[in-house]
Structure formats: structure tokens, C-alpha cells
Amino acid sequence: MIFSMADSPDNKARRRRRLRQTFPAPLDQVAIRHVDTIQSLDGTIRVILAKAIAQTSMSNIPKYLAALKNSDGSIQSDTDLIALLDLAEPLRAEAATDSSSDEALGQTIEGVDLNYLASLLIKCYPDMPQSTVDALVNSNVLAPSLRVVVATRLALKEAKSDFIITALYTLFEQKLDEIAQIIVRNPSFTKAMQLSRPDWKPN
């Protein structure tokens, strides 16, 4: 895949980091993938969004951005902050319902997990629009993959013994082999891997 110097991933990332520095706190700490969407907002709306995040959590960024998109311009001033929170409430409730099984397993989805999964998509598909990445990360289609990201993070966080590390390494090694076999048995999977990962070779 060929990029011009102007639109290379590195240049795009540097540009987004520069833009992020101009955002009001705590938006100046937002994941790089949201920068262009936030930059497209009116300055007043960015301030409102920043206050919403300060009151809740950075992980709510995708929900608040969706709420702003669905507001049809009804949020115009600082006093509309409560309206933004009200608009996002059904989205939070839906997300809580979708993640009930995760909570039962003690697996709490955090912003770092969403950002990590998004970074994997962008790494494999650099040309994928940011709006598509955001939608996929929060979709039911990738919900099982997100659970894997969460479970892996928690497992590694608690891996403080040699037998745990050894067991986890063996688990990942075996599952990687299983995935490789699934890929080689499906021509469309093989083609997708070769396009997104030119260096990939089956074992």
C-alpha cells in the first residue's frame, strides 16, 4: 500500500497530536483516533464536550460524539451540557446491557481497551475511515474481540508467577496456531491477511 508524504500514517498522527494540544482539558488527552471528529466541532461544543468528559469518563467519548451527531444542532451553549448527558444516557444504558456478561466475569471494559482494538483495526486497515473504526469498535460484531482484549489485559496484569506466564504464553501460542489454520483454509481470509500484513506467512 503506497502513501504520499502528505497523507502517510506518521504525518497524519503528528498532525492529530498537534491538533489535540489545542483542545480544552481533558480533551487534550483524548485518543488520537477521535481528534479529527472533535476538531470538526464548533469551539463552544468542544468546551461542552470537555465538561461532559470531566464529569464522567474519557471512555464515554464515542457515546457523546454519537449523541452530538444525533442532536441535530440542538446543543448550542454551555447550559445544554445536561441535554448532552441526557442524550447519551440511552446509549450508556444500551452499552451496559451489552456488557452484562463481561461484568459477570469481572471484566470491565475501559477506554484503553477500546483504543487498543481501534489501533489494531487502523494498523491492519490504514485507509479505513475513522467513523467506520469507531462504529466497529462499539459494534456487536467486534464485541467478542473486545472481550478478548479486556481478558488479555486483566490476565497479564495479574500474571505475577512463572507458572501463570508460562500457561498464558502456551495458551496464546496454541490459539495463534489455530487462527493460522483457520486462515489457510479460507482463501478470502488468506487474501485479507496478505493485503493487510504483506509479511505474513502461514506456519
CYANA upper distance limits for C-alpha pairs under 8 A (distance plus 0.5 A):
  3 PHE  CA      7 ASP  CA      6.69
  3 PHE  CA      8 SER  CA      5.68
  4 SER  CA      8 SER  CA      6.40
  5 MET  CA     11 ASN  CA      7.84
  6 ALA  CA     11 ASN  CA      7.10
  6 ALA  CA     12 LYS  CA      8.41
  7 ASP  CA     11 ASN  CA      6.83
  7 ASP  CA     12 LYS  CA      6.59
  8 SER  CA     12 LYS  CA      6.65
  9 PRO  CA     13 ALA  CA      6.55
  9 PRO  CA    126 PRO  CA      7.74
 10 ASP  CA     14 ARG  CA      6.72
 11 ASN  CA     15 ARG  CA      6.64
 12 LYS  CA     16 ARG  CA      6.71
 13 ALA  CA     17 ARG  CA      6.69
 13 ALA  CA     32 ILE  CA      7.70
 14 ARG  CA     18 ARG  CA      6.81
 15 ARG  CA     19 LEU  CA      6.81
 16 ARG  CA     20 ARG  CA      6.54
 16 ARG  CA     32 ILE  CA      6.76
 16 ARG  CA     35 VAL  CA      6.42
 16 ARG  CA     36 ASP  CA      7.52
 17 ARG  CA     21 GLN  CA      7.01
 17 ARG  CA     32 ILE  CA      7.25
 17 ARG  CA     35 VAL  CA      8.47
 18 ARG  CA     22 THR  CA      7.75
 19 LEU  CA     23 PHE  CA      7.70
 19 LEU  CA     35 VAL  CA      7.61
 19 LEU  CA     39 GLN  CA      7.90
 20 ARG  CA     27 LEU  CA      7.84
 20 ARG  CA     28 ASP  CA      5.63
 20 ARG  CA     29 GLN  CA      7.90
 20 ARG  CA     30 VAL  CA      7.97
 20 ARG  CA     32 ILE  CA      8.16
 20 ARG  CA     35 VAL  CA      6.68
 21 GLN  CA     28 ASP  CA      5.88
 22 THR  CA     28 ASP  CA      7.49
 23 PHE  CA     27 LEU  CA      6.11
 23 PHE  CA     28 ASP  CA      5.54
 23 PHE  CA     46 ARG  CA      8.02
 24 PRO  CA     28 ASP  CA      6.56
 24 PRO  CA     46 ARG  CA      7.91
 24 PRO  CA     47 VAL  CA      6.94
 24 PRO  CA     50 ALA  CA      6.96
 25 ALA  CA     29 GLN  CA      7.83
 25 ALA  CA     50 ALA  CA      6.83
 26 PRO  CA     30 VAL  CA      7.80
 26 PRO  CA     50 ALA  CA      6.46
 26 PRO  CA     53 ILE  CA      7.65
 26 PRO  CA     54 ALA  CA      7.02
 27 LEU  CA     50 ALA  CA      6.18
 27 LEU  CA     53 ILE  CA      8.33
 30 VAL  CA     34 HIS  CA      7.40
 30 VAL  CA     35 VAL  CA      7.80
 30 VAL  CA     58 MET  CA      7.66
 31 ALA  CA     35 VAL  CA      7.66
 31 ALA  CA    115 ASN  CA      7.26
 33 ARG  CA    118 ALA  CA      8.41
 33 ARG  CA    130 GLN  CA      7.09
 34 HIS  CA     38 ILE  CA      6.75
 34 HIS  CA    130 GLN  CA      8.12
 35 VAL  CA     39 GLN  CA      6.44
 36 ASP  CA     40 SER  CA      6.80
 37 THR  CA     41 LEU  CA      7.49
 38 ILE  CA     46 ARG  CA      7.37
 41 LEU  CA     45 ILE  CA      6.67
 41 LEU  CA     46 ARG  CA      6.75
 42 ASP  CA     46 ARG  CA      6.85
 43 GLY  CA     47 VAL  CA      6.99
 44 THR  CA     48 ILE  CA      6.91
 44 THR  CA     76 GLN  CA      7.92
 44 THR  CA     77 SER  CA      7.29
 44 THR  CA     78 ASP  CA      7.99
 45 ILE  CA     49 LEU  CA      6.59
 45 ILE  CA     75 ILE  CA      7.95
 45 ILE  CA     76 GLN  CA      7.35
 45 ILE  CA     77 SER  CA      7.82
 46 ARG  CA     50 ALA  CA      6.56
 47 VAL  CA     51 LYS  CA      6.83
 47 VAL  CA     78 ASP  CA      8.24
 48 ILE  CA     52 ALA  CA      6.79
 48 ILE  CA     77 SER  CA      8.03
 48 ILE  CA     78 ASP  CA      6.26
 48 ILE  CA     80 ASP  CA      8.31
 48 ILE  CA     81 LEU  CA      6.36
 49 LEU  CA     53 ILE  CA      6.76
 49 LEU  CA     64 TYR  CA      7.88
 49 LEU  CA     81 LEU  CA      8.25
 50 ALA  CA     54 ALA  CA      6.63
 51 LYS  CA     55 GLN  CA      6.75
 51 LYS  CA     81 LEU  CA      8.14
 52 ALA  CA     56 THR  CA      6.84
 52 ALA  CA     81 LEU  CA      7.23
 52 ALA  CA     84 LEU  CA      8.30
 52 ALA  CA     85 LEU  CA      7.58
 53 ILE  CA     57 SER  CA      5.75
 53 ILE  CA     58 MET  CA      6.08
 53 ILE  CA     60 ASN  CA      7.56
 53 ILE  CA     61 ILE  CA      7.68
 54 ALA  CA     58 MET  CA      8.26
 56 THR  CA     60 ASN  CA      7.96
 57 SER  CA     61 ILE  CA      8.37
 58 MET  CA    111 GLY  CA      7.16
 59 SER  CA    110 GLU  CA      6.81
 59 SER  CA    111 GLY  CA      4.74
 59 SER  CA    112 VAL  CA      8.43
 59 SER  CA    114 LEU  CA      8.43
 60 ASN  CA     64 TYR  CA      6.67
 60 ASN  CA    111 GLY  CA      8.42
 61 ILE  CA     65 LEU  CA      6.56
 62 PRO  CA     66 ALA  CA      6.66
 62 PRO  CA    134 ASP  CA      7.57
 63 LYS  CA     67 ALA  CA      6.62
 63 LYS  CA     88 ALA  CA      6.57
 63 LYS  CA     91 LEU  CA      6.87
 63 LYS  CA     92 ARG  CA      7.69
 64 TYR  CA     68 LEU  CA      6.63
 64 TYR  CA     84 LEU  CA      7.67
 64 TYR  CA     85 LEU  CA      8.21
 64 TYR  CA     88 ALA  CA      6.37
 65 LEU  CA     69 LYS  CA      6.71
 66 ALA  CA     70 ASN  CA      6.72
 66 ALA  CA     88 ALA  CA      8.32
 67 ALA  CA     71 SER  CA      6.57
 67 ALA  CA     84 LEU  CA      7.19
 67 ALA  CA     87 LEU  CA      6.12
 67 ALA  CA     88 ALA  CA      5.85
 68 LEU  CA     72 ASP  CA      7.96
 68 LEU  CA     73 GLY  CA      8.09
 68 LEU  CA     75 ILE  CA      8.02
 68 LEU  CA     84 LEU  CA      7.55
 71 SER  CA     75 ILE  CA      7.26
 71 SER  CA     87 LEU  CA      8.12
 75 ILE  CA     80 ASP  CA      5.94
 75 ILE  CA     81 LEU  CA      8.16
 75 ILE  CA     83 ALA  CA      7.72
 75 ILE  CA     84 LEU  CA      7.60
 76 GLN  CA     80 ASP  CA      7.14
 77 SER  CA     81 LEU  CA      8.17
 80 ASP  CA     84 LEU  CA      6.96
 81 LEU  CA     85 LEU  CA      6.94
 82 ILE  CA     86 ASP  CA      6.62
 83 ALA  CA     87 LEU  CA      6.59
 84 LEU  CA     88 ALA  CA      6.73
 85 LEU  CA     89 GLU  CA      6.63
 86 ASP  CA     90 PRO  CA      8.26
 87 LEU  CA     91 LEU  CA      8.31
 88 ALA  CA     92 ARG  CA      6.78
 89 GLU  CA     93 ALA  CA      6.66
 90 PRO  CA     94 GLU  CA      6.60
 91 LEU  CA     95 ALA  CA      6.68
 92 ARG  CA     96 ALA  CA      6.60
 93 ALA  CA     97 THR  CA      6.79
 94 GLU  CA     98 ASP  CA      6.75
 95 ALA  CA     99 SER  CA      6.68
 96 ALA  CA    100 SER  CA      6.65
 99 SER  CA    103 GLU  CA      6.85
100 SER  CA    104 ALA  CA      6.76
101 SER  CA    105 LEU  CA      6.99
102 ASP  CA    106 GLY  CA      6.84
102 ASP  CA    107 GLN  CA      5.44
102 ASP  CA    108 THR  CA      7.14
102 ASP  CA    109 ILE  CA      8.42
102 ASP  CA    147 ARG  CA      7.67
103 GLU  CA    107 GLN  CA      5.76
103 GLU  CA    108 THR  CA      6.46
107 GLN  CA    147 ARG  CA      8.26
107 GLN  CA    150 VAL  CA      6.96
107 GLN  CA    151 ALA  CA      7.12
107 GLN  CA    154 LEU  CA      8.19
108 THR  CA    150 VAL  CA      7.73
109 ILE  CA    113 ASP  CA      6.85
109 ILE  CA    114 LEU  CA      8.18
109 ILE  CA    147 ARG  CA      8.37
109 ILE  CA    150 VAL  CA      6.75
110 GLU  CA    114 LEU  CA      7.29
111 GLY  CA    115 ASN  CA      6.61
112 VAL  CA    116 TYR  CA      6.48
113 ASP  CA    117 LEU  CA      6.75
113 ASP  CA    146 LEU  CA      7.61
113 ASP  CA    149 VAL  CA      6.75
113 ASP  CA    150 VAL  CA      6.61
114 LEU  CA    118 ALA  CA      6.65
114 LEU  CA    137 VAL  CA      6.94
114 LEU  CA    138 ASN  CA      8.38
114 LEU  CA    146 LEU  CA      7.79
115 ASN  CA    119 SER  CA      6.60
116 TYR  CA    120 LEU  CA      6.91
116 TYR  CA    149 VAL  CA      8.33
117 LEU  CA    121 LEU  CA      7.02
117 LEU  CA    137 VAL  CA      7.17
117 LEU  CA    146 LEU  CA      7.30
117 LEU  CA    149 VAL  CA      7.71
118 ALA  CA    122 ILE  CA      6.76
118 ALA  CA    133 VAL  CA      6.72
118 ALA  CA    134 ASP  CA      7.72
118 ALA  CA    137 VAL  CA      6.67
119 SER  CA    123 LYS  CA      6.50
120 LEU  CA    124 CYS  CA      6.75
121 LEU  CA    125 TYR  CA      6.31
121 LEU  CA    126 PRO  CA      8.29
121 LEU  CA    133 VAL  CA      7.39
122 ILE  CA    126 PRO  CA      5.34
122 ILE  CA    127 ASP  CA      8.09
122 ILE  CA    128 MET  CA      7.27
122 ILE  CA    133 VAL  CA      7.97
124 CYS  CA    196 SER  CA      5.51
124 CYS  CA    197 ARG  CA      7.47
125 TYR  CA    196 SER  CA      6.86
128 MET  CA    132 THR  CA      7.15
128 MET  CA    133 VAL  CA      7.29
129 PRO  CA    133 VAL  CA      6.96
130 GLN  CA    134 ASP  CA      6.70
131 SER  CA    135 ALA  CA      6.68
132 THR  CA    136 LEU  CA      6.58
133 VAL  CA    137 VAL  CA      6.63
134 ASP  CA    138 ASN  CA      6.90
135 ALA  CA    139 SER  CA      6.48
136 LEU  CA    141 VAL  CA      7.69
136 LEU  CA    142 LEU  CA      6.93
137 VAL  CA    142 LEU  CA      6.70
137 VAL  CA    143 ALA  CA      8.18
137 VAL  CA    146 LEU  CA      8.15
138 ASN  CA    142 LEU  CA      7.81
138 ASN  CA    143 ALA  CA      7.82
139 SER  CA    143 ALA  CA      6.80
140 ASN  CA    144 PRO  CA      8.32
142 LEU  CA    146 LEU  CA      6.64
143 ALA  CA    147 ARG  CA      6.77
144 PRO  CA    148 VAL  CA      6.94
145 SER  CA    149 VAL  CA      6.92
146 LEU  CA    150 VAL  CA      6.78
147 ARG  CA    151 ALA  CA      6.49
148 VAL  CA    152 THR  CA      6.43
149 VAL  CA    153 ARG  CA      6.70
150 VAL  CA    154 LEU  CA      6.75
151 ALA  CA    155 ALA  CA      6.46
152 THR  CA    156 LEU  CA      6.58
153 ARG  CA    157 LYS  CA      6.57
154 LEU  CA    158 GLU  CA      6.84
155 ALA  CA    159 ALA  CA      6.59
159 ALA  CA    164 ILE  CA      6.21
159 ALA  CA    165 ILE  CA      6.46
160 LYS  CA    164 ILE  CA      7.62
160 LYS  CA    165 ILE  CA      8.02
161 SER  CA    165 ILE  CA      6.93
162 ASP  CA    166 THR  CA      6.59
163 PHE  CA    167 ALA  CA      6.51
164 ILE  CA    168 LEU  CA      6.54
165 ILE  CA    169 TYR  CA      6.52
166 THR  CA    170 THR  CA      6.69
167 ALA  CA    171 LEU  CA      6.58
168 LEU  CA    172 PHE  CA      6.67
169 TYR  CA    173 GLU  CA      6.53
170 THR  CA    174 GLN  CA      6.61
171 LEU  CA    175 LYS  CA      6.66
172 PHE  CA    176 LEU  CA      6.46
173 GLU  CA    177 ASP  CA      6.94
174 GLN  CA    178 GLU  CA      6.85
175 LYS  CA    179 ILE  CA      6.69
176 LEU  CA    180 ALA  CA      6.65
177 ASP  CA    181 GLN  CA      6.81
177 ASP  CA    203 ASN  CA      8.19
178 GLU  CA    182 ILE  CA      6.87
179 ILE  CA    183 ILE  CA      6.75
180 ALA  CA    184 VAL  CA      6.80
180 ALA  CA    202 PRO  CA      6.71
180 ALA  CA    203 ASN  CA      7.77
181 GLN  CA    185 ARG  CA      6.75
181 GLN  CA    202 PRO  CA      8.39
182 ILE  CA    186 ASN  CA      7.05
183 ILE  CA    187 PRO  CA      7.91
183 ILE  CA    189 PHE  CA      5.64
183 ILE  CA    190 THR  CA      5.90
184 VAL  CA    189 PHE  CA      7.84
184 VAL  CA    190 THR  CA      6.33
184 VAL  CA    202 PRO  CA      7.47
186 ASN  CA    190 THR  CA      6.80
187 PRO  CA    191 LYS  CA      6.63
188 SER  CA    192 ALA  CA      6.67
189 PHE  CA    193 MET  CA      6.70
190 THR  CA    194 GLN  CA      6.71
191 LYS  CA    195 LEU  CA      6.70
192 ALA  CA    196 SER  CA      6.69
193 MET  CA    197 ARG  CA      5.85
193 MET  CA    198 PRO  CA      7.81
193 MET  CA    200 TRP  CA      7.40
194 GLN  CA    198 PRO  CA      5.30
194 GLN  CA    199 ASP  CA      7.90
194 GLN  CA    200 TRP  CA      6.84
